[in-house]
Amino acid sequence: MSHGIAEIDQRIRTSFSKQGLMQTLGATLGEVLPGQVEIALTPMPEISQQHGFVHAGAVSSIADSAAGYAALSMMPMDRGVLTTEFKINLLAPAAGKRIIARGRVVKAGRTLTLAQTEVFAESDGKERLIALLTATLMAIEGRDGIAD
């Protein structure tokens, strides 16, 4: 059963607001469309590594969440999503005014979904690709917190 864009948007935003890690990182949810989700964060010392760049763990976290929410946006309302694996290529240091992760579904299946996230560093109105994540996500049902 297909759901409207507004219903999908509300579902993703409600779930995102419950993620403690995203709050800790200062991440914000941007555009939400069926099969596509954007998450951004502003670099700050609390999420940097020793050279001053945004830590790869923070970059990986928003990239994983963007892929996961893109997958969830394609799933029935009685299902939840869990990442079963991901691979990330870190292409350049995460430095800029904002770090933006754009997740999109490559192939949605009944149980497994393949998604990719491109992560960009934004500076002076320009975006530079800094990471690429590929993830496999699993639809889950019948567990606490799924319909929330």
C-alpha positions in Angstrom: 0.0 0.0 0.0 1.4 3.3 -1.1 1.4 6.3 1.3 1.3 10.0 0.5 4.3 12.3 0.7 3.0 14.2 3.7 2.4 10.9 5.6 5.9 9.6 4.7 7.5 13.0 5.7 5.7 12.9 9.1 6.7 9.3 9.8 10.4 10.0 9.1 10.4 13.3 11.1 8.7 11.6 14.1 11.2 8.8 14.1 14.2 11.1 13.5 13.2 13.2 16.5 13.6 10.1 18.7 17.2 9.5 17.7 19.5 10.5 20.6 22.6 10.2 18.5 21.3 12.6 15.8 20.5 15.1 18.5 23.9 14.6 20.1 25.6 15.3 16.7 23.4 18.3 16.1 22.1 16.7 12.9 19.0 18.1 11.2 16.6 16.4 8.8 16.2 18.1 5.5 14.2 17.1 2.5 12.2 13.9 2.8 10.7 12.2 -0.3 9.8 8.6 -1.1 13.1 6.8 -1.4 15.2 9.9 -0.6 16.2 11.6 2.7 18.7 14.4 3.5 20.4 14.8 6.8 22.9 17.6 7.6 25.1 18.7 10.4 27.2 21.8 11.1 30.9 21.0 12.0 31.7 21.8 15.7 34.6 20.9 18.0 32.5 18.2 19.8 32.3 16.1 16.7 35.8 16.7 15.3 38.8 14.5 15.1 42.4 15.5 16.0 43.0 17.5 12.8 39.8 19.5 13.1 37.8 17.7 10.5 34.4 16.2 11.3 35.1 12.7 12.6 34.4 9.8 10.3 32.1 8.3 12.9 29.8 11.4 12.7 30.0 11.3 8.9 29.2 7.6 8.9 26.3 8.1 11.3 24.4 10.7 9.3 25.1 8.7 6.1 23.8 5.5 7.6 20.7 7.3 9.0 20.0 8.9 5.6 20.2 5.5 3.9 18.0 4.0 6.6 15.3 6.6 6.5 15.3 6.5 2.7 14.6 2.8 3.0 12.0 3.3 5.7 10.2 5.8 3.5 9.5 3.0 1.0 8.3 0.4 3.6 4.7 -0.3 4.8 3.7 1.6 8.0 3.8 -1.6 10.1 7.5 -2.1 9.4 10.6 -0.7 10.8 14.2 -0.7 9.4 17.5 -1.9 10.7 20.9 -1.6 8.9 22.4 -5.0 8.4 25.7 -3.8 6.8 27.3 -0.8 5.3 30.5 0.2 3.5 31.7 3.7 3.4 34.4 5.3 1.2 35.8 8.4 2.8 37.0 10.4 -0.2 38.1 13.7 1.3 38.3 15.4 4.7 34.9 16.5 6.1 35.5 20.2 6.3 33.1 23.0 5.4 30.2 25.1 6.7 27.8 22.0 6.6 28.1 18.3 6.0 25.1 17.0 4.0 24.2 13.3 3.6 21.7 12.5 0.8 20.4 8.9 1.0 18.5 7.2 -1.8 17.0 3.8 -2.4 18.7 1.9 -5.1 16.4 -1.2 -4.9 13.6 -1.7 -2.4 12.6 -5.3 -1.7 10.1 -6.9 0.6 12.7 -7.8 3.2 16.0 -6.2 2.0 16.6 -2.8 0.6 19.8 -1.5 -1.0 20.5 2.2 -0.5 23.4 4.6 -1.1 24.2 7.9 0.5 26.4 10.6 -1.0 27.9 12.9 1.6 29.0 16.4 0.7 30.9 19.2 2.4 29.4 22.6 1.6 31.5 25.7 1.6 30.9 29.1 -0.2 27.8 27.8 -1.8 29.6 24.9 -3.4 29.4 21.2 -2.6 32.3 18.7 -2.7 31.7 14.9 -2.5 33.5 13.6 0.6 32.0 10.2 1.2 29.9 7.4 -0.4 28.1 4.8 1.7 26.3 1.7 0.4 24.0 0.0 2.8 21.8 -3.1 3.1 18.7 -2.5 5.3 16.3 -5.0 6.6 12.5 -4.5 7.1 11.4 -5.6 10.5 8.0 -6.1 12.1 6.4 -7.2 15.3 8.9 -5.5 17.6 8.5 -2.8 20.2 8.8 0.7 18.8 8.2 -0.2 15.2 4.9 1.7 14.6 6.1 4.7 16.7 
